[in-house]
Amino acid sequence: MELSLDLLRTFLAVYRAGSVTAGARRLSLSQPTVTAQLRALETSLGKPLFTRLPRGVAPTPAADRLARRVSEPLDKLAGLAVDDAGEQMSLGGPTEFLTAVVLPAAAPLIAQGLQLRVSFGLPAELTARLRDGSIDMALLSVRPRGAGLRVEPLCDEEFLLVGAPAMAGRDLKTVPLIAYAEDLPIVRRYWQTEFGARPSRDAAVVVPNLHAVLAVVIAGGGFSVLPEYLCAADLAAGRLVRLHEPAVVPLNTVYLAERAGEPPSPARERLAAAIRSAAWPARADDAAAIRSAARPGPS
């Protein structure tokens, strides 16, 4: 029996993604088209391939057998296409870390033909998208729970309490607080780690982008707590100063997450290697820059 390669590719995408919706996203096809192709393949084989679940689909034994037979040849064919068209990866993560650290590290790979699709988001949303197959790789500030993902600690973000030079020596109770969110997640972590208490004030400005927070602080609008990698250059240049020297620098771990059991991919391996190499050298460079900057005494 001769089967259409398009039908087999659709089958394998749904089989690996675990849902028709995620498989359709991977293939850039509509869900009805994917459903129709699966039905056509099942008709040709005379066997059901998937059982519908409340979330996604489960493969039948016939689907498992078919996947074992077609995975390697289809992956090899896909590899031939990649040589001509370039490899594509989809990556999700926090706006600031991707912008400041990861995307510059990926630039050489893009010049070599990597096609990169980037999404910004919060950990819960990105984890869900990683599980349903709509992104290939994610950088997360919270370690995801549950099976099905391969997760590795990537680096530790260090947080600093900073302000414009004019803020040095001032009582922070009289200085406006600039924050990322109303519930003060970054400021709260710093306060709890360093002072053993929650902040007892509201933010004067809330803006959900750390680059924007940084801009307001540099302009003298107030103080904030920011990741070291984001403000190191401004500390070194004297546009910012540290307003507090912590006994133990508050940290947050960034994780690199992928779906477990994904087939090897040159694009995936090169992108992951670039991310790993960028995270640690960037942190070391930032620390050196901060040490070379003038630091005021504790306020």
NUVOLUM-691397 format. One record per residue (C-alpha): residue number from 0; residue in one letter; x, y, z. Coordinates in steps of 0.2 Angstrom, whole numbers. Last residue first. Example, Ala and Ser with C-alpha at 12.3 -4.5 7.8 and 13.67 -1.06 7.14 Angstrom:
! residues 2
1 | S | 68 | -5 | 36
0 | A | 62 | -22 | 39
This chain:
! residues 299
298 | S | 110 | 269 | 264
297 | P | 124 | 257 | 263
296 | G | 140 | 265 | 257
295 | P | 142 | 270 | 239
294 | R | 149 | 259 | 225
293 | A | 161 | 265 | 211
292 | A | 160 | 254 | 197
291 | S | 174 | 241 | 193
290 | R | 165 | 227 | 204
289 | I | 149 | 230 | 194
288 | A | 158 | 228 | 177
287 | A | 167 | 212 | 183
286 | A | 150 | 205 | 189
285 | D | 142 | 209 | 172
284 | D | 156 | 200 | 163
283 | A | 154 | 185 | 173
282 | R | 135 | 185 | 171
281 | A | 137 | 187 | 152
280 | P | 149 | 173 | 152
279 | W | 137 | 161 | 161
278 | A | 121 | 164 | 151
277 | A | 129 | 166 | 134
276 | S | 137 | 149 | 133
275 | R | 121 | 140 | 139
274 | I | 110 | 149 | 126
273 | A | 122 | 146 | 112
272 | A | 123 | 127 | 116
271 | A | 104 | 126 | 117
270 | L | 103 | 135 | 100
269 | R | 116 | 123 | 92
268 | E | 107 | 107 | 99
267 | R | 90 | 113 | 94
266 | A | 96 | 117 | 76
265 | P | 105 | 101 | 74
264 | S | 90 | 91 | 79
263 | P | 89 | 75 | 89
262 | P | 71 | 68 | 91
261 | E | 61 | 75 | 106
260 | G | 59 | 63 | 120
259 | A | 57 | 75 | 134
258 | R | 50 | 92 | 129
257 | E | 62 | 107 | 132
256 | A | 66 | 118 | 147
255 | L | 81 | 129 | 151
254 | Y | 79 | 136 | 169
253 | V | 83 | 153 | 176
252 | T | 86 | 153 | 195
251 | N | 82 | 168 | 206
250 | L | 95 | 175 | 218
249 | P | 95 | 188 | 232
248 | V | 113 | 193 | 236
247 | V | 118 | 188 | 254
246 | A | 123 | 201 | 266
245 | P | 116 | 214 | 254
244 | E | 124 | 230 | 250
243 | H | 110 | 243 | 248
242 | L | 107 | 258 | 236
241 | R | 118 | 252 | 222
240 | V | 121 | 266 | 210
239 | L | 115 | 270 | 193
238 | R | 121 | 281 | 178
237 | G | 138 | 279 | 184
236 | A | 145 | 270 | 168
235 | A | 148 | 254 | 177
234 | L | 131 | 254 | 186
233 | D | 123 | 257 | 169
232 | A | 132 | 243 | 161
231 | A | 127 | 231 | 175
230 | C | 109 | 236 | 175
229 | L | 101 | 221 | 165
228 | Y | 113 | 207 | 170
227 | E | 111 | 212 | 188
226 | P | 93 | 209 | 189
225 | L | 83 | 224 | 195
224 | V | 76 | 230 | 212
223 | S | 69 | 248 | 211
222 | F | 72 | 266 | 215
221 | G | 63 | 282 | 210
220 | G | 60 | 294 | 195
219 | G | 78 | 299 | 193
218 | A | 79 | 296 | 174
217 | I | 90 | 280 | 177
216 | V | 75 | 273 | 188
215 | V | 62 | 277 | 174
214 | A | 73 | 269 | 161
213 | L | 76 | 253 | 172
212 | V | 58 | 251 | 175
211 | A | 55 | 252 | 156
210 | H | 68 | 239 | 152
209 | L | 60 | 229 | 166
208 | N | 44 | 228 | 157
207 | P | 27 | 227 | 165
206 | V | 26 | 245 | 171
205 | V | 20 | 249 | 189
204 | V | 24 | 267 | 195
203 | A | 22 | 274 | 213
202 | A | 23 | 256 | 220
201 | D | 14 | 252 | 236
200 | R | 22 | 251 | 253
199 | S | 26 | 239 | 267
198 | P | 38 | 228 | 258
197 | R | 37 | 210 | 264
196 | A | 48 | 205 | 279
195 | G | 65 | 196 | 282
194 | F | 75 | 211 | 277
193 | E | 87 | 203 | 264
192 | T | 78 | 188 | 258
191 | Q | 60 | 194 | 261
190 | W | 64 | 212 | 254
189 | Y | 73 | 205 | 238
188 | R | 59 | 193 | 235
187 | R | 46 | 206 | 237
186 | V | 55 | 218 | 226
185 | I | 55 | 205 | 212
184 | P | 36 | 200 | 214
183 | L | 30 | 218 | 218
182 | D | 11 | 213 | 219
181 | E | 7 | 227 | 207
180 | A | 19 | 222 | 194
179 | Y | 36 | 227 | 187
178 | A | 40 | 240 | 200
177 | I | 46 | 258 | 203
176 | L | 46 | 264 | 221
175 | P | 46 | 282 | 225
174 | V | 59 | 289 | 237
173 | T | 54 | 296 | 254
172 | K | 54 | 278 | 263
171 | L | 71 | 275 | 254
170 | D | 79 | 287 | 266
169 | R | 92 | 296 | 255
168 | G | 111 | 291 | 255
167 | A | 112 | 288 | 236
166 | M | 96 | 294 | 227
165 | A | 105 | 307 | 217
164 | P | 116 | 294 | 209
163 | A | 100 | 286 | 201
162 | G | 93 | 271 | 209
161 | V | 97 | 252 | 213
160 | L | 93 | 237 | 224
159 | L | 101 | 223 | 215
158 | F | 95 | 206 | 210
157 | E | 106 | 191 | 205
156 | E | 99 | 180 | 191
155 | D | 106 | 162 | 193
154 | C | 110 | 152 | 178
153 | L | 104 | 138 | 167
152 | P | 96 | 125 | 178
151 | E | 91 | 110 | 167
150 | V | 73 | 104 | 163
149 | R | 68 | 90 | 151
148 | L | 49 | 90 | 150
147 | G | 36 | 76 | 150
146 | A | 33 | 74 | 168
145 | G | 26 | 86 | 181
144 | R | 31 | 103 | 188
143 | P | 40 | 118 | 180
142 | R | 55 | 126 | 188
141 | V | 50 | 145 | 189
140 | S | 60 | 158 | 180
139 | L | 58 | 149 | 163
138 | L | 68 | 149 | 147
137 | A | 58 | 139 | 134
136 | M | 61 | 128 | 120
135 | D | 51 | 120 | 105
134 | I | 36 | 131 | 106
133 | S | 18 | 127 | 100
132 | G | 20 | 109 | 105
131 | D | 7 | 107 | 118
130 | R | 19 | 105 | 133
129 | L | 30 | 120 | 128
128 | R | 14 | 131 | 126
127 | A | 9 | 126 | 143
126 | T | 26 | 129 | 151
125 | L | 26 | 146 | 142
124 | E | 9 | 151 | 150
123 | A | 15 | 146 | 167
122 | P | 32 | 154 | 166
121 | L | 26 | 171 | 160
120 | G | 28 | 177 | 141
119 | F | 38 | 182 | 127
118 | S | 38 | 172 | 110
117 | V | 52 | 171 | 98
116 | R | 52 | 162 | 81
115 | L | 70 | 158 | 75
114 | Q | 75 | 153 | 57
113 | L | 93 | 147 | 58
112 | G | 102 | 150 | 42
111 | Q | 120 | 153 | 46
110 | A | 117 | 172 | 50
109 | I | 103 | 166 | 62
108 | L | 116 | 155 | 71
107 | P | 127 | 170 | 73
106 | A | 113 | 180 | 80
105 | A | 108 | 167 | 93
104 | A | 120 | 175 | 107
103 | P | 112 | 192 | 104
102 | L | 95 | 184 | 106
101 | V | 99 | 176 | 123
100 | V | 106 | 189 | 134
99 | A | 98 | 206 | 134
98 | T | 82 | 203 | 123
97 | L | 79 | 185 | 129
96 | F | 82 | 190 | 148
95 | E | 71 | 205 | 146
94 | T | 56 | 198 | 138
93 | P | 55 | 183 | 148
92 | G | 55 | 166 | 138
91 | G | 49 | 157 | 123
90 | L | 59 | 149 | 108
89 | S | 53 | 142 | 92
88 | M | 65 | 134 | 81
87 | Q | 67 | 133 | 62
86 | E | 81 | 126 | 51
85 | G | 86 | 133 | 35
84 | A | 77 | 131 | 18
83 | D | 89 | 120 | 8
82 | D | 98 | 110 | 21
81 | V | 82 | 110 | 31
80 | A | 73 | 100 | 17
79 | L | 86 | 86 | 18
78 | G | 84 | 85 | 37
77 | A | 65 | 84 | 34
76 | L | 68 | 69 | 23
75 | K | 79 | 61 | 36
74 | D | 66 | 64 | 49
73 | L | 53 | 56 | 38
72 | P | 63 | 41 | 36
71 | E | 67 | 39 | 55
70 | S | 49 | 42 | 61
69 | V | 40 | 31 | 48
68 | R | 41 | 13 | 55
67 | R | 41 | 17 | 73
66 | A | 27 | 29 | 71
65 | L | 17 | 16 | 62
64 | R | 19 | 4 | 76
63 | D | 14 | 16 | 89
62 | A | -1 | 22 | 79
61 | A | -7 | 4 | 77
60 | P | -6 | 2 | 96
59 | T | -18 | 17 | 98
58 | P | -11 | 34 | 101
57 | A | -19 | 45 | 114
56 | V | -26 | 62 | 109
55 | G | -27 | 80 | 117
54 | R | -35 | 86 | 132
53 | P | -52 | 77 | 137
52 | L | -45 | 62 | 127
51 | R | -48 | 57 | 109
50 | T | -42 | 40 | 104
49 | F | -29 | 40 | 90
48 | L | -24 | 29 | 75
47 | P | -40 | 20 | 70
46 | K | -37 | 6 | 58
45 | G | -42 | 2 | 40
44 | L | -25 | 9 | 34
43 | S | -32 | 20 | 20
42 | T | -47 | 25 | 30
41 | E | -35 | 29 | 45
40 | L | -25 | 40 | 33
39 | A | -40 | 49 | 27
38 | R | -46 | 52 | 44
37 | L | -29 | 59 | 49
36 | Q | -29 | 71 | 34
35 | A | -47 | 77 | 38
34 | T | -42 | 81 | 56
33 | V | -26 | 90 | 50
32 | T | -37 | 101 | 38
31 | P | -50 | 104 | 52
30 | Q | -36 | 110 | 63
29 | S | -29 | 122 | 51
28 | L | -11 | 120 | 45
27 | S | 6 | 128 | 50
26 | L | 13 | 111 | 52
25 | R | 18 | 113 | 70
24 | R | 2 | 123 | 74
23 | A | -8 | 108 | 67
22 | G | 1 | 96 | 78
21 | A | -3 | 107 | 93
20 | T | -21 | 107 | 89
19 | V | -22 | 88 | 85
18 | S | -14 | 84 | 101
17 | G | 0 | 73 | 108
16 | A | 13 | 83 | 100
15 | R | 23 | 68 | 94
14 | Y | 8 | 58 | 87
13 | V | 1 | 74 | 80
12 | A | 17 | 79 | 70
11 | L | 19 | 60 | 65
10 | F | 1 | 59 | 58
9 | T | 3 | 75 | 48
8 | R | 20 | 69 | 41
7 | L | 12 | 53 | 36
6 | L | -3 | 61 | 27
5 | D | 9 | 73 | 18
4 | L | 20 | 58 | 13
3 | S | 4 | 50 | 5
2 | L | 3 | 31 | 8
1 | E | 7 | 17 | -5
0 | M | 0 | 0 | 0
